[in-house]
Amino acid sequence: MTDENTAPGQPATVENLLNENRLFPPPEDFKAKALYTDESIYAKALADPSAYWVSHAERLDWFEKWNQVLDWRPPFSRWFVGGKINACYNCLDRHINAGLGDRLAILWEGEPGDEQRLTYNDVFKAVNKFANGLKQLGVKKGDRIAIYMPMVPEAAYAMLACARLGAIHTVVFGGFSVDSLRDRINDAQAKVLITADGGWRRGKVVPLKDTADQAVAGCESIEHVVVIKRTENEILMQDGRDVWYDDLVASASESCAPEPMDSEDILFILYTSGTTGKPKGIIHTTGGYMTGVSATTRMVFDLHDEDIFWCTADVGWITGHSYIVYGPMANAATQVMYEGSPDYPERNRFWKIIEKYKVSKFYTAPTAIRAFMKWGVKWLEGCDLSSLKLLGTVGEPINPEAWIWYHKFIGAEKCPIVDTWWQTETGSIMISPLPGIVATKPGSATRPMPAISAKILNEVGEEIQVGGGFLAIDTPWPSMLRGIWGDEERYKSTYWGRWPDTYFPGDGVKRDSDGYLWLLGRVDDVMLVAGHNISTMEVESALVDHEAVAESAVVGVTDEVKGQAIGAFVILREGFDDSDEIRQQLMKHVAEKIGAIARPKTIIFTHDLPKTRSGKIMRRLLRDVAEGRALGDVTTLADPGVLNSLKEKYSDS
Ligand code: WTA
């Protein structure tokens, strides 16, 4: 499927494609019904970004209107200053007020095949009760609430209930380990943890409550743990601390007034991996974030009333926040939410779901598409995908082969593909085609969204028109991050330290002679494993935490399916010999410390690591070794001297 030149995320891919340059214009019948077909939207937004954003903010319901659109004191922005708004109200109440209470909001399917069809009225009722239940536990505006959940409707209810009360949620992906959960709870000083007894994954129970118990044992801030019953596995309930969700909401009233939030009050914190140190708690506020996600959901997915939308992300990631909960629900969309794995009970589960619910807009990740390609088209047999109208991707660069496969086999060559580039930090989609306007090219995210000023800069901040460099965004946008929880200095240095008053996303990008943008992956020490950010540093810390490890270096290596996989180099302590047993132990240890997504694919034992004179590990060299370019496919260095000689050879360069 992939050869060296077309491996995902590799700049070499792009060179090849630029020669090909095939354009896929919006299909005529799609364009005929599309919401946005007028190219002039770009020029208008550029001429007056403020008016553009106001037109989107005005699609939301505000308790009080803003008196200033933007207050920009780089790197701090405030949007819709003075405005009062509630995110939950905008996702629920106003649709009910508009007579849409009976519209289906969530078509939920559990992995074992159980289902729930929930209307906006149903969700409204559940969220109000949940909010009142949380109130009984003492939750108030500004409190932090951690959410550690499987993909069940209650995960969305929990987020919306927090938003209703003005409490700040911090969702932690259900695949994260004890330590990861504990660190995030402690950093946010969360007062309540909302979790479940378990969740279903590949036919097995993921014991969330057990993990939560171990994590919370080290969290003094937690006063209560709310437990949703999902898998009915046996769990411990600690008296006085733990409450069953069912008991909490049983007698709660169905009406809870939404808290009028300042536009700049925090809606949520979401942790993402940084290049150094602990994960960063990315802060998003209410008015600007809601404006960004509701606008982009409608525009990029060309959302119509009759659409059935399905974003396959987990609510634990930003994609789940923006394009399952807040974006679609602010638009009164009907969407599918699925709990489990794409290959359970068989590798056609996604296609069965699309057929069953007649999904029309489907949003998934390149890593999933590459897995489907590998499994083969036989899994599509007998599945009717004719309801599909548009396909989307997010999370990492999509290699052209995967794009073409998606276009041909899933989209039947009639669905535009929106390759959407954005980040936890940007809150909403920044670079993507508008499907009724922009012709696409396989592998290119095409152009910035209207009013988004994305540039290509070199190290010293000079702009590059055609060619490659660092992606940079030089004007503010409403859904931009407002900071890192508890660490203003890190916010400034990480994102704003490279060029004056310009946001540095950490991605490489290239513009071709047609003006199309090609994202090239991270330029820092963050890996994109199956589209998820994992820092080399986090995995290195987890490794050295093991008693057998003296030192370690971690690199992202090209992987056919996951985009990148984790390759680790380990120097063992005296008294420990390299063996397959230790290797397995270390892999397990990392999975326990961080979560299964961070488990190294390979571990190479070595006696030395190549470093520069300043002591910085030379990852490029290690990547060569890990990808077999220097040494072939080895899991233990045949000759430890190889790295030593590499070191000598390169340390001066
Ligand atoms: C990468 C996910 C290429 C990128 C929404 C970014 C992409 C990081 C794309 C953010 C895309 C996301 N093409 N690369 N369409 N989408 N990325 O915070 O490196 O989990 O910086 O947000 O994913 O990952 P995050």
Residues whose N, C-alpha, C, O or C-beta is under 5 A from the ligand:
A	BS01	WTA	I318 T393 V394 G395 E396 P397 I398 D419 T420 W421 W422 Q423 T424 E425 P505 D507 L519 G521 R522 G531 N533
